[in-house]
Amino acid sequence: MLILRNKKGQSTIEFILSFAITVGFVFSFYKIAILYTNGYLVHYATFMAGRSYMVFDNNASDPAFIDQPARQKAQAVFQKFNLTELLHDFDGRLEVNDPSAFNTPENALYIGVFAEYEDVLLTPIFGNKQDLSMRSDAYLGREPMRSECFLRICRAMGPVAGRGDYCEVHATLFDNGC
């Protein structure tokens, strides 16, 4: 049995293995950084759309006619961030939790906008590919409209004044958080 005692090339093999592992780590950290950056951008866009959804008021006299224009305004704000160019499998759709579906006080906290998208986490060292389902929520809710505040004040002041038509004669509007 012949034993080779020549160690020529050992440092080359060690260098190649070390270099491959180092490059794999660098690309893994790069991909994780991109995932975090995309997540922060989607979350910021969702937050800004949620803010516009929350404060939208078109001075409609009936509160029932405010939700759809508020959704459209939130979608327009969300589209300004051009997330479809950054995330390849993202359709750019912003969803809104339906306020009528959350009629209990415990569930009313979950009224707002959200965006869902898919991304992939690659680990080059181990050759793994993992699909990620990402969701960004902005539970900012909806502020009452001025007309809704007006109706609430009328309902509250009518019995106090002793008449039901208090708002036809007089109404005091102030910022009480409605």
C-alpha positions in Angstrom: 0.0 0.0 0.0 1.5 3.3 -1.1 0.9 6.3 1.1 1.2 9.7 -0.5 2.9 12.2 1.8 2.8 15.0 -0.7 0.7 17.9 0.5 0.9 20.0 -2.6 -2.5 21.6 -3.4 -3.9 21.3 0.1 -3.8 25.1 0.6 -5.5 25.6 -2.8 -8.4 23.3 -1.8 -8.8 24.9 1.6 -8.8 28.3 -0.1 -11.5 27.3 -2.6 -13.7 25.8 0.1 -13.3 28.8 2.4 -13.9 31.2 -0.5 -17.1 29.4 -1.6 -18.4 29.4 2.0 -17.6 33.1 2.4 -19.2 34.1 -0.9 -22.3 32.0 0.1 -22.5 33.9 3.4 -22.2 37.3 1.7 -24.9 36.5 -0.8 -27.1 35.1 2.1 -26.7 38.3 4.0 -27.3 40.3 0.9 -30.6 38.5 0.2 -31.7 38.9 3.8 -30.9 42.6 3.6 -33.0 42.9 0.5 -35.9 41.1 2.2 -35.8 43.5 5.1 -35.6 46.5 2.9 -38.5 45.4 0.7 -40.5 44.6 3.9 -39.9 48.1 5.3 -40.8 49.8 2.1 -44.0 47.8 1.7 -44.9 48.5 5.4 -44.2 52.2 4.9 -46.4 52.3 1.8 -49.1 50.5 3.7 -48.9 52.9 6.6 -49.1 55.9 4.3 -52.1 54.4 2.5 -53.7 53.7 5.9 -53.2 57.3 6.9 -54.9 58.5 3.8 -57.7 56.0 4.3 -58.2 57.1 7.9 -58.5 60.8 7.3 -60.3 60.9 4.0 -63.4 63.0 4.1 -65.3 64.3 1.0 -67.9 66.2 3.0 -70.7 63.8 2.0 -73.9 64.2 3.9 -74.3 60.4 4.4 -71.5 58.4 6.0 -72.3 55.4 3.8 -70.9 57.2 0.8 -67.4 57.7 2.2 -65.8 54.2 2.3 -65.4 53.6 -1.4 -63.7 57.0 -2.2 -61.5 56.5 0.9 -60.4 53.1 -0.5 -59.7 54.6 -3.9 -57.6 57.3 -2.3 -55.6 54.8 -0.2 -55.0 52.7 -3.3 -53.8 55.8 -5.2 -51.3 56.6 -2.4 -50.1 53.0 -2.3 -49.6 52.9 -6.1 -47.3 56.0 -5.9 -44.6 53.8 -4.3 -44.2 51.7 -7.5 -43.8 48.4 -5.5 -44.7 46.3 -8.6 -41.3 47.3 -10.1 -39.4 46.3 -7.0 -41.2 43.1 -6.1 -41.6 40.9 -9.1 -44.5 38.8 -8.0 -46.4 41.6 -6.4 -49.7 42.7 -8.0 -49.7 46.1 -6.2 -53.1 45.5 -4.6 -54.0 47.1 -1.3 -56.8 45.4 0.7 -59.1 47.0 3.2 -60.7 45.2 6.1 -64.5 45.8 5.7 -65.7 47.9 8.7 -69.1 46.3 8.6 -67.6 42.8 9.2 -66.1 44.0 12.5 -69.1 45.1 14.5 -67.9 44.1 18.0 -65.6 46.4 19.9 -62.9 43.7 20.2 -62.8 43.3 16.4 -63.1 47.0 15.6 -59.4 47.3 16.3 -58.6 45.4 13.2 -60.1 47.8 10.7 -57.5 49.2 8.3 -55.5 48.4 5.2 -53.1 45.6 4.5 -50.9 44.3 1.7 -49.8 40.7 1.1 -47.0 39.6 -1.1 -44.7 36.6 -1.7 -40.9 36.5 -1.6 -38.2 33.9 -1.7 -35.4 33.3 0.7 -32.4 31.6 -0.8 -29.5 30.1 1.2 -26.7 29.4 -1.3 -24.6 27.5 1.1 -27.1 24.8 1.8 -29.0 25.1 -1.5 -32.4 25.8 0.2 -35.2 27.8 -1.2 -38.0 28.9 1.0 -41.2 30.7 -0.1 -42.3 33.4 2.3 -45.8 34.8 2.6 -45.4 38.4 3.8 -48.2 40.7 5.1 -48.1 44.3 6.1 -51.0 45.8 8.2 -51.9 49.3 9.1 -54.6 49.1 11.7 -55.3 52.9 11.8 -59.0 52.5 11.3 -61.4 55.2 10.0 -62.0 58.6 11.6 -65.6 59.6 11.8 -66.6 62.1 9.1 -67.8 65.6 9.8 -71.4 64.6 8.8 -71.2 61.6 11.1 -70.0 63.8 14.0 -72.8 66.2 13.2 -75.4 63.5 13.4 -74.0 62.1 16.7 -74.1 65.6 18.3 -77.7 66.1 17.1 -78.7 62.7 18.6 -77.0 63.6 21.9 -78.3 67.2 22.1 -81.9 66.4 21.0 -83.0 64.8 24.3 -81.1 67.4 26.3 -82.9 70.3 24.6 -86.2 68.5 25.0 -86.9 68.3 21.2 -85.9 65.9 18.5 -85.2 68.5 15.8 -82.4 70.2 17.6 -80.1 70.2 14.6 -82.6 71.9 12.4 -82.5 74.9 14.6 -79.1 75.0 16.1 -76.0 72.8 16.3 -72.7 73.3 18.0 -69.7 71.6 16.4 -66.4 71.3 18.1 -63.5 69.0 18.2 -64.4 66.5 20.8 -63.0 63.5 19.0 -66.6 62.8 18.0 
